[in-house]
Amino acid sequence: MKFKYYKPQSIDEISELKSKYNAKLLSGGTDLMVKMRAKVCTPEVVIDTKGLEKRDIKFDENKVIISMNTTYSELLNNDEFVKKYPMVVEIIRKIGSPQIRNRATPIGNIANASPAGDFLLATYLFRVMQR
Ligand SMILES: Cc1cc2nc3c(=O)[nH]c(=O)nc-3n(C[C@H](O)[C@H](O)[C@H](O)COP(=O)(O)OP(=O)(O)OC[C@H]3O[C@@H](n4cnc5c(N)ncnc54)[C@H](O)[C@@H]3O)c2cc1C
């Protein structure tokens, strides 16, 4: 498994790398690294997004905005999130193990688009709860 690793500090840098190379974004790496090891996915460049966005969870009236590098553990440790979204919290608690939840992110789950992805169900629940 041979690849170049970058950790850019801006969206512009990410866009430039994405346009230049056969590149994959990396958040927690818990899906991507498994696929790369199995040679299902063989990017020449891996772009770590963690240099970019502050982990953040913001609440609007009936909306939650989860910034892209926020982990499952950070969601579980946020009192307001736990109070407002108990069903989603139940789903997150069942994902992987504490070690996985400390690294893995909802955005990685969504972008991986596995039919077995647990957070995809959670995104459906967010929509139902906003009605
Ligand atoms: C032991 C183990 C147990 C697991 N258990 C579960 C489970 O119970 N339920 C479950 O649903 N999943 C499980 N997973 C899968 C995985 O942990 C989750 O899908 C997790 O949410 C992936 O997040 P990540 O940040 O690690 O994604 P990554 O591996 O970093 O990325 C996954 C995909 O998303 C893309 N991506 C990453 N960041 C971005 C971005 N900012 N913008 C656009 N695309 C991006 C990557 O290029 C890649 O294609 C498990 C994995 C392991 C290794």
The ligand as a MOL file (V3000), in Angstrom:
LIG
                    3D

  0  0  0     0  0            999 V3000
M  V30 BEGIN CTAB
M  V30 COUNTS 53 58 0 0 0
M  V30 BEGIN ATOM
M  V30 1 C -13.9400 -2.3730 13.5000 0
M  V30 2 C -14.9350 -1.4870 12.7860 0
M  V30 3 C -16.2610 -1.4650 13.2060 0
M  V30 4 C -17.1990 -0.6840 12.5410 0
M  V30 5 N -18.4930 -0.6730 12.9770 0
M  V30 6 C -19.4270 0.0570 12.3220 0
M  V30 7 C -20.8010 0.0520 12.7310 0
M  V30 8 O -21.1900 -0.6110 13.7130 0
M  V30 9 N -21.6860 0.7970 11.9980 0
M  V30 10 C -21.3000 1.5370 10.9230 0
M  V30 11 O -22.1370 2.1970 10.3130 0
M  V30 12 N -20.0160 1.5760 10.5240 0
M  V30 13 C -19.0740 0.8560 11.1910 0
M  V30 14 N -17.7580 0.8860 10.7620 0
M  V30 15 C -17.3970 1.6900 9.5910 0
M  V30 16 C -16.8460 3.1160 9.9260 0
M  V30 17 O -16.2880 3.2010 11.2220 0
M  V30 18 C -17.9420 4.1930 9.8070 0
M  V30 19 O -18.5860 4.1540 8.5470 0
M  V30 20 C -17.3830 5.6180 10.0460 0
M  V30 21 O -18.4440 6.5160 10.2590 0
M  V30 22 C -16.5000 6.1160 8.9170 0
M  V30 23 O -16.0180 7.3970 9.2820 0
M  V30 24 P -14.4930 7.8220 9.0600 0
M  V30 25 O -14.3590 9.2230 9.5310 0
M  V30 26 O -13.5640 6.8310 9.6540 0
M  V30 27 O -14.4430 7.7520 7.4530 0
M  V30 28 P -13.1540 7.5910 6.4920 0
M  V30 29 O -12.6900 6.1950 6.5040 0
M  V30 30 O -12.1630 8.6590 6.7750 0
M  V30 31 O -13.8460 7.9280 5.0840 0
M  V30 32 C -14.8820 7.1130 4.5450 0
M  V30 33 C -15.2530 7.6230 3.1420 0
M  V30 34 O -15.7060 8.9610 3.2150 0
M  V30 35 C -14.8730 9.8360 2.4300 0
M  V30 36 N -14.7050 11.0810 3.1860 0
M  V30 37 C -14.0770 11.2360 4.3810 0
M  V30 38 N -14.1570 12.5140 4.7940 0
M  V30 39 C -14.8600 13.1900 3.8320 0
M  V30 40 C -15.2710 14.5430 3.6840 0
M  V30 41 N -14.9900 15.4690 4.6070 0
M  V30 42 N -15.9880 14.8730 2.5900 0
M  V30 43 C -16.3080 13.9360 1.6420 0
M  V30 44 N -15.9290 12.6260 1.7140 0
M  V30 45 C -15.2160 12.2660 2.8110 0
M  V30 46 C -13.5610 9.0690 2.2510 0
M  V30 47 O -12.8560 9.4750 1.0890 0
M  V30 48 C -14.0560 7.6450 2.1840 0
M  V30 49 O -14.5190 7.3360 0.8840 0
M  V30 50 C -16.7940 0.1080 11.4190 0
M  V30 51 C -15.4460 0.1050 11.0140 0
M  V30 52 C -14.5310 -0.6920 11.6780 0
M  V30 53 C -13.0810 -0.6760 11.2170 0
M  V30 END ATOM
M  V30 BEGIN BOND
M  V30 1 1 1 2
M  V30 2 1 2 3
M  V30 3 2 2 52
M  V30 4 2 3 4
M  V30 5 1 4 5
M  V30 6 1 4 50
M  V30 7 2 5 6
M  V30 8 1 6 7
M  V30 9 1 6 13
M  V30 10 2 7 8
M  V30 11 1 7 9
M  V30 12 1 9 10
M  V30 13 2 10 11
M  V30 14 1 10 12
M  V30 15 2 12 13
M  V30 16 1 13 14
M  V30 17 1 14 15
M  V30 18 1 14 50
M  V30 19 1 15 16
M  V30 20 1 16 17
M  V30 21 1 16 18
M  V30 22 1 18 19
M  V30 23 1 18 20
M  V30 24 1 20 21
M  V30 25 1 20 22
M  V30 26 1 22 23
M  V30 27 1 23 24
M  V30 28 2 24 25
M  V30 29 1 24 26
M  V30 30 1 24 27
M  V30 31 1 27 28
M  V30 32 2 28 29
M  V30 33 1 28 30
M  V30 34 1 28 31
M  V30 35 1 31 32
M  V30 36 1 32 33
M  V30 37 1 33 34
M  V30 38 1 33 48
M  V30 39 1 34 35
M  V30 40 1 35 36
M  V30 41 1 35 46
M  V30 42 1 36 37
M  V30 43 1 36 45
M  V30 44 2 37 38
M  V30 45 1 38 39
M  V30 46 1 39 40
M  V30 47 2 39 45
M  V30 48 1 40 41
M  V30 49 2 40 42
M  V30 50 1 42 43
M  V30 51 2 43 44
M  V30 52 1 44 45
M  V30 53 1 46 47
M  V30 54 1 46 48
M  V30 55 1 48 49
M  V30 56 2 50 51
M  V30 57 1 51 52
M  V30 58 1 52 53
M  V30 END BOND
M  V30 END CTAB
M  END
